[in-house]
């Protein structure tokens, strides 16, 4: 692989400069949590007037109070102490007392995206995490892009032109996108950094949908979109979103794989059985597989509607395959490169045990951390 990714250079998030900014961040997080000032005050054990003064920047906040506020509002503590990247701010809708849930959900997802970006920046800048170098054929910055060709190029970069892909956090990492999964309803968001990308996706969706969202965010990453959020796009997808959806289906389930599987459709072996096998082996949602088969002209729209209306049960998978699809992208998931980088920082003594657990997003408990090989200092 010859050339590095030509990512837009997004400056690392700057620290806030005043209590006014801290108060503004707290107020935004409160609105995103759909809480009144009185609700928040009661939850963290303060008077409402104290919350009013904090949000106005007229009262300082102790570290313990900040921790309680972060826990009550469901955002990382560091969210209150740093400024978001400019591309993220430029796309963010203003939060008001009457904001729709989609706007609030998008804000909360962005808060975790910022945190993940901060963590990635530290790991990269300290030399523990090295973003892969990709050939320029695997990403695009200008002009019209054929989603199928981009998907084929991405798979070629992985050395997997066909066949089921493994855990998606590992897959997208190899293409320069460091992904994690959070407990938020908004589907996903991604952000370009300098030479790599970061993404967060919802752990509340079904496993097949989570893999689709990961592939979707990978598409935005390869197309070099500075910031993208899936929150609220379903109401009116633009051409870019349709391109990305097309990329996702081609990336997750190549057409040649479907065509090859379809050759097994006989009088005895019905199309539904083949689609069940595709859904299980490629770990995709039932509707995504049906759409893929329909888009390839192997079934008509009427049959696609009938198949979607008859969603398979766990028993259907067991009857046809003897097993059901293996779930992927559980909350807290990261890729192998990320986990090795964090544990490398732990082994080097660069981070404490609590910080290690935090960077692993709960994948290990403190008593499960590996023994460190730090040398004892000489007396």
CORZIHU-V223803 format. One record per backbone hydrogen bond with DSSP energy under -0.5 kcal/mol. CO is the residue of the C=O (numbers start at 0). NH is the residue of the N-H. If there is no record, write none. Layout:
co->CO nh->NH
co->CO nh->NH
//
This chain:
co->4 nh->6
co->7 nh->9
co->8 nh->10
co->13 nh->82
co->17 nh->21
co->18 nh->22
co->19 nh->23
co->20 nh->24
co->21 nh->25
co->22 nh->26
co->23 nh->27
co->24 nh->28
co->25 nh->29
co->26 nh->30
co->27 nh->31
co->28 nh->32
co->29 nh->34
co->30 nh->33
co->35 nh->39
co->36 nh->40
co->37 nh->41
co->38 nh->42
co->39 nh->43
co->40 nh->44
co->40 nh->45
co->46 nh->49
co->46 nh->50
co->47 nh->51
co->48 nh->52
co->49 nh->53
co->50 nh->54
co->51 nh->55
co->52 nh->57
co->52 nh->58
co->53 nh->56
co->61 nh->65
co->62 nh->66
co->63 nh->67
co->64 nh->68
co->65 nh->69
co->66 nh->70
co->67 nh->71
co->68 nh->72
co->69 nh->73
co->69 nh->74
co->75 nh->78
co->76 nh->79
co->77 nh->80
co->77 nh->81
co->80 nh->15
co->84 nh->87
co->84 nh->88
co->85 nh->89
co->86 nh->90
co->87 nh->90
co->87 nh->91
co->88 nh->91
co->95 nh->98
co->99 nh->103
co->100 nh->104
co->101 nh->105
co->102 nh->106
co->103 nh->107
co->104 nh->108
co->105 nh->109
co->106 nh->110
co->107 nh->111
co->108 nh->112
co->109 nh->113
co->110 nh->114
co->111 nh->115
co->112 nh->116
co->113 nh->117
co->114 nh->118
co->115 nh->119
co->116 nh->120
co->117 nh->121
co->118 nh->122
co->119 nh->123
co->120 nh->124
co->121 nh->125
co->122 nh->127
co->122 nh->128
co->123 nh->126
co->128 nh->130
co->131 nh->133
co->134 nh->137
co->135 nh->138
co->144 nh->146
co->145 nh->149
co->146 nh->150
co->147 nh->151
co->148 nh->152
co->149 nh->153
co->150 nh->154
co->151 nh->155
co->152 nh->156
co->153 nh->157
co->154 nh->158
co->154 nh->159
co->155 nh->158
co->166 nh->169
co->166 nh->170
co->167 nh->171
co->168 nh->172
co->169 nh->173
co->171 nh->174
co->171 nh->176
co->172 nh->175
co->175 nh->177
co->175 nh->196
co->176 nh->178
co->177 nh->198
co->179 nh->200
co->180 nh->331
co->181 nh->183
co->181 nh->202
co->183 nh->203
co->186 nh->201
co->187 nh->229
co->188 nh->199
co->189 nh->227
co->190 nh->197
co->192 nh->194
co->195 nh->192
co->196 nh->177
co->197 nh->190
co->198 nh->179
co->199 nh->188
co->200 nh->181
co->205 nh->209
co->206 nh->210
co->207 nh->211
co->208 nh->212
co->209 nh->213
co->210 nh->214
co->211 nh->215
co->212 nh->216
co->213 nh->217
co->214 nh->218
co->215 nh->219
co->216 nh->220
co->217 nh->221
co->218 nh->222
co->219 nh->224
co->220 nh->223
co->221 nh->139
co->225 nh->191
co->227 nh->189
co->229 nh->232
co->231 nh->234
co->232 nh->235
co->237 nh->241
co->238 nh->242
co->239 nh->243
co->240 nh->244
co->241 nh->245
co->242 nh->246
co->243 nh->247
co->244 nh->248
co->245 nh->249
co->246 nh->250
co->247 nh->251
co->248 nh->252
co->253 nh->256
co->253 nh->257
co->254 nh->258
co->255 nh->259
co->256 nh->260
co->257 nh->261
co->258 nh->262
co->259 nh->262
co->260 nh->263
co->261 nh->264
co->263 nh->265
co->267 nh->269
co->268 nh->265
co->269 nh->273
co->270 nh->274
co->271 nh->275
co->272 nh->276
co->273 nh->277
co->274 nh->278
co->275 nh->279
co->276 nh->280
co->277 nh->281
co->278 nh->283
co->284 nh->288
co->285 nh->289
co->286 nh->290
co->287 nh->291
co->288 nh->292
co->289 nh->293
co->290 nh->294
co->291 nh->295
co->292 nh->297
co->292 nh->298
co->293 nh->296
co->299 nh->303
co->300 nh->304
co->301 nh->305
co->302 nh->306
co->303 nh->307
co->304 nh->308
co->305 nh->309
co->306 nh->309
co->312 nh->316
co->313 nh->317
co->314 nh->318
co->315 nh->319
co->316 nh->320
co->316 nh->321
co->316 nh->322
co->317 nh->321
co->324 nh->326
co->329 nh->332
co->332 nh->180
co->334 nh->338
co->335 nh->339
co->336 nh->340
co->337 nh->341
co->338 nh->342
co->339 nh->343
co->340 nh->344
co->341 nh->345
co->342 nh->346
co->343 nh->347
co->344 nh->349
co->344 nh->350
co->345 nh->348
co->351 nh->355
co->352 nh->356
co->353 nh->357
co->354 nh->358
co->355 nh->359
co->356 nh->361
co->357 nh->360
co->359 nh->362
co->364 nh->367
co->365 nh->368
//
